Amino acid sequence: MSTLVAVVDTHGAVVYVNAALESTLGLSRRMLQGTDLSALLTEPALLQTALAGARGQDFAALRFEAVLHRPPQEPLPVHASIAPAEQGGELIVELWPLQAQARQDREERLLEQAQAHKELIRNLAHEIKNPLGGIRGAAQLLQMELAAPELAEYTQVIIHEADRLQGLVDRLLAPHRQPHLVGEVNIHEVCEHVCRLVLAEYPRGLAVLRDYDISIPEFRGDRAQLIQVLLNIVQNAAQALAERIAAGDAQIILRTRVARQVTFGRQRYRLALELHVIDNGPGVPEAIRERIFYPLVTGREGGSGLGLPLAQTFVQQHQGLIDCHSEPGRTDFRILIPLP
C-alpha cells in the first residue's frame, strides 16, 4: 500500500506500521513498535484527542489534518483518518500526504482540461475550416472581375489572411491527423537529438547539461512524437532564456529518472519515466501559470500558444502526462510516461 498506515492500541502505542510509513519516517518497524504515535506529530494533542474519542466510542471514524515530524527531513503535512480495527480493540491510523493528494488532484484536472480542450479545438477548427475555403474562393473570383488592378491589393489581403488562418487550423488539427507510429524508443537518443538541434540554433551563451539514468530501458512509443514534445519544451526554455543567453549564463538541464509506484491519470504504475527539463530563466508568468497547457495561451510576444498543448496531446497518447513547477530562476517541466 502507498498509504501510510499504523495500527495503535487505545492509548496510541504503535503495534504495527507498514513499509510506506517506515520509509517516510526513516525508521524501522521494530524501532517504532511500542512508541507513542502522537509524539511523531508536531501537534500531539490532535491524535490524543482523537484517541480519547475512540476510547469513549464517540465516533465510527475520525478525520483531521496534521503534520508528521520526521527529522532530519522537512515535516510532512498529512490528512489523517482513525477508525477501529475489526477485532482486537486496536485502531487503524491512515495518513495521506497532502502534497501527494494535491498533486494527484492537479494531474486529474490537467487530464480533464486537456480532453475538454481537445474536443473544443477539433469542433472549432472544423467550423472555421469550411467558411475559410469559401472566403478565399470568393476573394479569388472577385480579383478576376476587378477592372482596376490597384484594387487587387485588397483581395490579396483577404487571400493571405485566409491562408494564414488555414495554416493555424491545420496546426490545431495536426495531433488528431498524424498516425501513431509505435516502435522501440531510447529516451536518451531522443534527448541527444534535441540537444543537437537546440545547440545548433543557440551555439553561444547556452549550456545544456545532461543528467541521465542510463539504466532506463527502451519502451514502446512514437519516437517522432517524443522528439517533437521535447523539442517544443526545450525551445520554449531557450526562448525564455534570451537575456541569460546574451549574458552567457543560460542553462538547461535534461534529467532522466525512474519513478517507482507512481499514480497519475487515475492509474497506478509500477515504473514510469521521469524526464525533467529545467532552466534557470525568469519563470512562467504567474498570470498564465495555471493555463500554459491551454491552446493559444502564451507568455511570449509572437508565440502561437500551440507548442505545449501539442506536447501534452502527444504525451497523453503514450498514457503519460506533462506538468510544470515554476518560480523565478527555476522552471521544471516534468514528462511522465509509464514503463513496461
Secondary structure, DSSP 8 states (H G I E B T S, - for coil): --SEEEEE-TT-BEEEE-HHHHHHHT--HHHHTTSBGGGGBSSHHHHHHHHHHHHTT--S-EEEEEEE--TTS--EEEEEEEEE-SSTT-EEEEEEEHHHHHHHHHHHHHHHHHHHHHHHHHHHHHHHHHHHHHHHHHHHHHHHH-SSGGGHHHHHHHHHHHHHHHHHHHHHHHHHHS----EEE-HHHHHHHHHHHHHHH--SSEEEEEE--TT---EEE-HHHHHHHHHHHHHHHHHHTHHHHHHT-EEEEEEEEEEEEEEETTEEEEEEEEEEEEE-SS---GGGGGGTTSTT--SSTT--S-HHHHHHHHHHTTT-EEEEEEETTEEEEEEEEE--
